[in-house]
Amino acid sequence: MSAENFSEIEALGEKFAEAESNRIYLLEYRKSLKAILMAQAEADNPGVALQKQERFAYSHKDYLELLQGIKAAVYQSAKLRHQIKVMDTRFETWRTKQATKRAELTRLPSIT
């Protein structure tokens, strides 16, 4: 493993943190957007039933666009999580090989 590999792991960690924070933000904003759209339905049609407000919110283009954003954020987060896991597996493999080499060196008979 080189310093470049560790830099790559660090960069992936930064990207993953950003992707994960975006994913969580969008999931939380979904609740706010639903409330905003339900309030809009109520303002446009006072006294409308809650179920109709909710149906309006869930079918609104802004809500559907947000769902596409959530889909992209979840994909990005999962992709980066997988890349980090692959890098971790490569590191553990390298580490195991290094330990095996050291063990083999200590078992060699010394030539004097």
KAFEN-V450615 format. One record per pair of residues at least 4 apart in sequence whose ideal C-beta (glycine too) atoms are under 8 Angstrom apart, sorted by the first residue. I is the first residue (numbers start at 1). J is the second residue. D is the distance in whole Angstrom. If there is no record, write none. Layout:
i->(I | I)
j->(J | J)
d->(D | D)
//
This chain:
i->(1 | 1 | 1 | 1 | 2 | 3 | 4 | 5 | 5 | 5 | 6 | 7 | 8 | 8 | 9 | 9 | 9 | 9 | 10 | 11 | 12 | 12 | 12 | 12 | 12 | 13 | 13 | 14 | 15 | 15 | 16 | 16 | 16 | 16 | 16 | 17 | 18 | 19 | 19 | 19 | 19 | 19 | 20 | 20 | 21 | 22 | 22 | 22 | 22 | 23 | 23 | 23 | 23 | 23 | 23 | 24 | 25 | 26 | 26 | 26 | 26 | 26 | 27 | 28 | 29 | 29 | 30 | 30 | 30 | 30 | 30 | 31 | 32 | 33 | 33 | 33 | 33 | 33 | 34 | 34 | 34 | 34 | 34 | 35 | 35 | 36 | 37 | 37 | 37 | 37 | 37 | 37 | 37 | 38 | 38 | 38 | 38 | 38 | 38 | 39 | 40 | 40 | 41 | 41 | 41 | 41 | 41 | 41 | 42 | 42 | 42 | 45 | 48 | 48 | 49 | 50 | 51 | 52 | 53 | 54 | 55 | 56 | 57 | 58 | 59 | 59 | 60 | 61 | 62 | 63 | 64 | 65 | 66 | 67 | 68 | 69 | 70 | 71 | 72 | 73 | 74 | 75 | 76 | 77 | 78 | 79 | 80 | 81 | 82 | 83 | 84 | 85 | 86 | 87 | 88 | 89 | 90 | 91 | 92 | 93 | 94 | 95 | 96 | 97 | 98 | 99 | 100 | 101 | 102 | 103 | 104)
j->(5 | 6 | 91 | 94 | 6 | 7 | 8 | 9 | 87 | 91 | 10 | 11 | 12 | 87 | 13 | 84 | 87 | 91 | 14 | 15 | 16 | 80 | 83 | 84 | 87 | 17 | 84 | 18 | 19 | 80 | 20 | 77 | 80 | 81 | 84 | 21 | 22 | 23 | 73 | 76 | 77 | 80 | 24 | 77 | 25 | 26 | 73 | 76 | 77 | 27 | 70 | 73 | 74 | 76 | 77 | 28 | 29 | 30 | 66 | 69 | 70 | 73 | 70 | 32 | 33 | 66 | 34 | 63 | 66 | 67 | 70 | 35 | 36 | 37 | 57 | 62 | 63 | 66 | 38 | 54 | 57 | 58 | 63 | 39 | 57 | 40 | 41 | 53 | 56 | 57 | 60 | 62 | 63 | 42 | 50 | 53 | 54 | 56 | 57 | 43 | 44 | 56 | 45 | 48 | 52 | 53 | 56 | 57 | 46 | 48 | 53 | 52 | 52 | 53 | 53 | 54 | 55 | 56 | 57 | 58 | 59 | 60 | 63 | 63 | 63 | 64 | 64 | 65 | 66 | 67 | 68 | 69 | 70 | 71 | 72 | 73 | 74 | 75 | 76 | 77 | 78 | 79 | 80 | 81 | 82 | 83 | 84 | 85 | 86 | 87 | 88 | 89 | 90 | 91 | 92 | 93 | 94 | 95 | 96 | 97 | 98 | 99 | 100 | 101 | 102 | 103 | 104 | 105 | 106 | 107 | 108)
d->(5 | 7 | 6 | 5 | 8 | 6 | 6 | 7 | 8 | 8 | 6 | 6 | 6 | 7 | 6 | 7 | 5 | 8 | 7 | 6 | 6 | 6 | 6 | 5 | 6 | 6 | 7 | 7 | 6 | 5 | 6 | 7 | 4 | 6 | 6 | 6 | 6 | 6 | 7 | 4 | 4 | 5 | 6 | 5 | 6 | 6 | 5 | 8 | 8 | 6 | 7 | 4 | 6 | 8 | 5 | 6 | 6 | 7 | 7 | 5 | 5 | 5 | 6 | 7 | 6 | 7 | 6 | 8 | 6 | 8 | 7 | 7 | 6 | 6 | 8 | 6 | 6 | 6 | 6 | 8 | 5 | 7 | 7 | 6 | 8 | 6 | 7 | 8 | 6 | 4 | 5 | 7 | 6 | 7 | 8 | 4 | 6 | 7 | 5 | 6 | 6 | 8 | 6 | 6 | 7 | 4 | 4 | 7 | 7 | 6 | 6 | 8 | 5 | 6 | 7 | 6 | 6 | 6 | 6 | 6 | 6 | 6 | 6 | 6 | 7 | 7 | 7 | 6 | 6 | 7 | 7 | 7 | 6 | 6 | 7 | 6 | 6 | 6 | 6 | 6 | 6 | 6 | 6 | 6 | 6 | 7 | 6 | 7 | 6 | 6 | 6 | 6 | 6 | 6 | 6 | 6 | 6 | 6 | 6 | 7 | 6 | 6 | 6 | 6 | 7 | 6 | 6 | 6 | 7 | 7 | 7)
//
